[in-house]
């Protein structure tokens, strides 16, 4: 290996190392964002599951109102 080839190899190695150092924070940020997005999605799904299971036990306002109207009709008849 000649001196010129050694200098070219060192130069290429430095350029690649600088490129990796510049791209590394961005790649780590993307990985972190994906992890956070996954956690948010899992929490939202768990909340929706919990919300849907509690719906069956608690009547909605519309159901409560309709039942009240029916009972008033039966009393007034």
ABEGO torsion letter per residue (X at the ends): XBAAAAAAAAAAAAAAAAAAAAAAAAAAAAAAAAAAAAAAAAAAAAAAAAAAAAAAABBBAAAAAAAAAAAAAAAAX
